[in-house]
């Protein structure tokens, strides 16, 4: 069995099933464009696997086509940003059809989290020999959700620094700098020291405090496990984890990051954790929220866990 490491915990996946036919869902407007598309198709076919290409024409088209036709294929691959990936993952939730995520966007948060190589040809080879991991999903609801917003997330939904980073990064800068553009926007947001009042309800229990960032997390680590968000966060335990970060100064923020890097989760006024199955996040004032790198609309919003709903291809380590 392969092992998927997520912030100090591990989960076994199902061993690889031979993949002979792949539906490749491509967002042609993604950052890496036509060259990545050609590389992916060539790598799949060079491995002796039949590949059918589906170019998405509008938001929702890829997920709808995958839902209608997934039974004709052994796996569905996506090539685009995190929005394209989660559109397909959400459409295939509960079907058991494996989804492989190739990096084709700017942040590629989900591919990075799953350990999928970012170069497309290497990513294809890794996915064709990957294990299948059952992964919990968060299901989003709320009065302000954007019509184009994803309805499910795999990694995390959040308010604060992470949403500001996505909201304030210009498309031109993303095309030019890639993920470094997000880093610059995040640094500016941290230095501004913006805070807001959050009321987070977890399975009926209310938590209120001042915060700079709030996340409902499904995976426990980011940046190739460099930063761990909280204690014992697993993608396959049937629950999600509320993480509230409340540094009072830039120095406090630095100390919080240092503690997360060292996986030090001792009690502190600057960190709050709560585990559950149903969440409601309200803020004063209302703020933009994001899920897996896509803006979803303003607070308030609610999240319910869907245990083991996604089947994701995860490279062997």
Secondary structure, DSSP 8 states (H G I E B T S, - for coil): --EEEETTEEEE-B------EEEEEE-TTSTTHHHHHHHHHHHHHHTT-EEEEEE--STTHHHHHHHHHGGGSSEEEEEE-HHHHHHHHHHTTTT--EEEEEE-SSS-HHHHHHT--SSHHHHHHHHHT-EEEEEEEEEEE-TTB-TTS-SEESSEEEEEHHHHHHHTS-HHHHHHHTHHHHHHHHHHHHHHT--EEEEEEETTEEEEEEESEEEEESS-EETTTTEE-STT--SSSS-EEEEEE--SSHHHHHHHHHHHHTT----BTTEEEEEESEEEEEEES--EEEETTEEEEES-EEEEEEEEEEEEEE---
